[in-house]
Amino acid sequence: MDDREWRRYLGDFHDTRPGVTEELLALAGEAPYTWLAEPLRPITGTVLDLACGSAPTRPLLPRVRWVGVDASPGELAYAAALGRGPLVMGDAAALPFAAGSVDAVCAAMSLQVLTPLDTVMDEVERVLRPDGVLAALVPARLGASPAGLLAWARVLLALRETGLTWPNPHACDGAGRLLAARGWAVVSSARRVLWLPMAGPEHTSLLLRGLYLPGTAPERLRYAQRSLAAWARPGRALPLPLRRVVATAPR
């Protein structure tokens, strides 16, 4: 899938399923977004939420001058209906903000999917003031947990997929290295594993709606839904490994 096809898929995905990422991560409690917001709470200036989606960080940062930007009308309408704002429609690769106009950038589950990533990072660096802060939350490696590996193997087998992929896999566990190579000072890079309960078909249905699966045929998705619904029961869960990277921009 080339860059244009991916951007079209991503736009359709979020316009037709606004809020799905927040809803899926909410199965693990408020922890993912709370963890991401922690280093941004001391910011006294403007925090730009990049590809903000349904704007789940907004209520967690009530005292900062928060502004969310996203290219999806569906996501922005959903966020607005929740009273989260201010919101701006814009492309992460051409941000509608002046140079040096923001003090921090929040990137929740977005660096692995935004393309072209080099251009997006150029824009992040342009709008940030010198030494501005970036806090990014990205997927991380699964690790060696036998239970976790078996649970995800069940999901992938039902989908007939060998793994979950994104356009920018190097921006997941390698996000710190990517930033350091661009001259950023990496303050921290930490990994946490949360758990998504798969207690019934409502959970497995949400999981499948929340995964990026551009090459998966509709009939395969229907099969996976039936298979995983039969597998789900109280006590079963999927590990959700995440990495939070905090860094300061090049001067």
C-alpha positions in Angstrom: 0.0 0.0 0.0 1.6 3.3 -1.1 1.4 6.5 0.9 -1.6 7.9 -0.9 -3.6 4.7 -0.4 -2.6 4.5 3.2 -3.7 8.1 3.8 -7.1 7.4 2.2 -7.5 4.2 4.3 -6.6 6.1 7.5 -9.1 8.9 6.7 -11.9 6.5 5.9 -11.1 4.4 9.0 -11.4 7.4 11.4 -14.3 9.1 9.7 -16.4 5.9 9.9 -15.2 4.9 13.4 -14.7 8.1 15.4 -13.6 7.5 18.9 -12.7 3.8 18.4 -9.1 4.1 19.5 -10.1 5.9 22.7 -12.9 3.3 23.3 -10.5 0.4 22.8 -7.8 1.8 25.1 -10.5 2.5 27.7 -10.8 -1.2 28.2 -7.4 -0.9 30.0 -8.7 1.9 32.1 -7.7 5.5 31.9 -4.1 4.6 32.2 -2.7 5.0 28.7 -3.8 8.6 28.2 -3.1 9.5 31.9 0.4 8.2 31.5 0.9 10.2 28.3 -0.4 13.4 29.9 1.8 13.3 33.0 4.9 15.1 31.6 2.7 17.7 30.0 0.9 18.9 33.1 3.6 21.3 34.1 3.5 23.1 30.7 2.3 26.7 31.1 2.0 27.5 27.4 0.3 25.9 24.5 0.1 22.1 24.1 -0.7 20.9 20.5 -2.3 17.5 20.4 -1.2 16.1 17.0 -3.7 13.9 15.2 -5.9 14.3 18.3 -8.7 12.0 17.2 -11.5 12.1 19.8 -9.2 14.3 22.0 -9.0 12.0 25.0 -6.1 14.0 26.5 -8.2 17.2 26.7 -9.9 16.4 30.0 -6.6 15.2 31.5 -4.9 18.6 30.8 -7.5 21.1 32.1 -5.0 23.8 33.0 -2.9 24.1 29.9 -3.7 26.0 26.7 -4.6 22.8 24.7 -5.5 22.7 21.0 -6.2 19.6 19.0 -5.5 19.2 15.3 -6.8 16.3 13.1 -7.5 15.7 9.5 -10.6 13.6 10.2 -14.0 15.5 10.1 -15.6 12.5 11.9 -13.1 12.5 14.8 -13.3 16.3 15.2 -17.1 16.2 15.2 -17.1 13.4 17.8 -14.6 15.4 20.0 -16.6 18.6 19.7 -19.8 16.7 20.7 -17.9 15.7 23.9 -17.1 19.4 24.6 -13.4 18.9 23.9 -11.7 21.8 22.3 -10.5 24.1 20.8 -10.1 21.9 17.6 -8.5 22.7 14.3 -8.8 20.7 11.1 -5.4 20.2 9.5 -2.8 17.9 8.1 0.0 16.8 10.3 2.3 17.2 7.4 1.3 20.9 6.9 0.3 22.1 10.4 -1.7 25.4 10.3 0.3 27.0 13.1 3.0 29.6 13.1 6.7 28.7 13.7 7.6 28.5 17.3 4.0 29.0 18.4 3.6 26.0 20.7 5.3 24.9 23.9 4.6 21.2 23.7 3.3 18.5 21.3 1.3 15.5 22.4 1.2 12.6 20.0 -1.1 9.8 21.2 -0.8 6.6 19.1 0.0 8.6 16.0 3.7 8.6 15.0 3.4 5.0 13.7 0.7 6.0 11.2 1.3 9.6 10.1 2.9 9.9 6.7 5.3 11.0 5.4 6.8 10.9 8.8 9.9 13.0 8.0 7.6 15.8 6.8 5.4 15.4 9.9 8.5 15.7 12.2 9.7 18.7 10.2 6.4 20.4 11.0 6.5 19.4 14.6 10.0 20.9 14.9 8.8 24.1 13.0 5.8 24.8 15.3 7.6 24.0 18.6 9.6 26.7 20.4 13.3 25.8 20.9 13.5 23.2 23.7 9.8 22.5 23.4 8.6 19.2 24.7 7.2 16.2 22.7 5.4 13.4 24.6 4.5 10.5 22.3 2.7 7.3 23.0 3.3 4.4 20.5 2.8 0.6 20.4 5.7 -1.4 21.7 7.0 -4.9 21.2 5.0 -7.7 22.7 7.8 -9.2 24.7 8.2 -12.8 25.9 5.0 -13.3 28.0 3.7 -16.8 27.0 0.1 -15.9 27.9 0.3 -12.7 25.8 2.0 -14.4 22.9 -0.7 -17.1 22.8 -3.5 -14.6 23.1 -2.3 -12.5 20.2 -1.5 -15.6 18.2 -5.2 -16.5 18.5 -6.2 -13.1 17.1 -3.7 -13.2 14.3 -4.6 -16.7 13.3 -8.3 -15.8 13.1 -7.4 -12.9 10.9 -4.9 -14.9 8.8 -2.3 -12.2 9.5 1.3 -12.7 10.5 1.4 -9.5 12.6 0.2 -6.0 13.0 2.0 -3.5 10.9 2.1 0.3 10.4 3.7 2.6 7.8 6.3 3.7 10.4 7.3 0.6 12.5 10.6 2.4 13.3 8.5 5.0 15.2 7.3 2.4 17.8 10.1 1.0 20.0 12.6 3.0 18.0 10.9 6.3 18.6 13.7 7.5 20.9 16.4 6.6 18.4 14.4 8.3 15.6 14.2 11.5 17.7 17.8 11.4 18.8 19.0 11.0 15.2 17.2 14.3 14.5 18.9 16.1 17.3 16.3 15.8 20.0 17.3 15.3 23.6 15.4 12.2 24.8 14.4 12.7 28.4 12.8 9.3 28.9 11.7 6.2 27.0 9.6 3.8 29.1 7.6 0.7 28.3 4.4 -0.5 30.0 2.2 -3.4 29.4 -1.6 -2.9 30.0 -4.3 -5.6 29.5 -7.4 -5.4 27.4 -10.1 -7.7 28.8 -11.7 -10.0 26.2 -14.6 -11.1 28.3 -17.2 -11.4 25.6 -18.1 -10.7 22.0 -18.5 -7.0 22.6 -14.8 -6.8 23.5 -13.6 -8.8 20.5 -15.9 -6.8 18.2 -14.4 -3.6 19.5 -10.9 -5.0 19.1 -11.4 -5.8 15.5 -13.0 -2.4 14.8 -10.0 -0.7 16.5 -7.2 -2.5 14.6 -5.7 -1.1 11.3 -6.3 -4.0 8.9 -6.1 -2.5 5.4 -5.5 -5.7 3.6 -8.0 -7.9 5.4 -11.0 -9.0 3.4 -14.5 -8.4 4.9 -15.3 -12.1 4.9 -12.1 -12.8 6.8 -13.1 -10.1 9.4 -16.5 -11.8 9.8 -14.8 -15.1 10.3 -12.4 -13.6 12.9 -15.4 -12.0 14.7 -17.1 -15.4 15.1 -14.0 -17.2 16.0 -12.9 -14.7 18.7 -16.4 -14.3 20.1 -16.4 -18.0 20.8 -12.9 -17.7 22.4 -13.7 -14.7 24.6 -14.8 -15.3 28.2 -14.3 -13.6 31.6 -10.6 -13.8 32.7 -9.2 -13.7 29.2 -7.2 -10.6 28.1 -4.8 -9.3 25.5 -1.6 -7.5 26.6 -1.2 -4.0 25.3 2.5 -3.0 25.3 3.0 0.7 25.0 6.0 3.0 24.9 6.0 6.6 26.1 8.8 8.8 24.8 9.4 12.3 26.2 12.0 14.5 24.4 12.9 18.2 24.0 13.3 19.7 20.5 16.5 20.7 18.9 17.5 24.3 19.5 
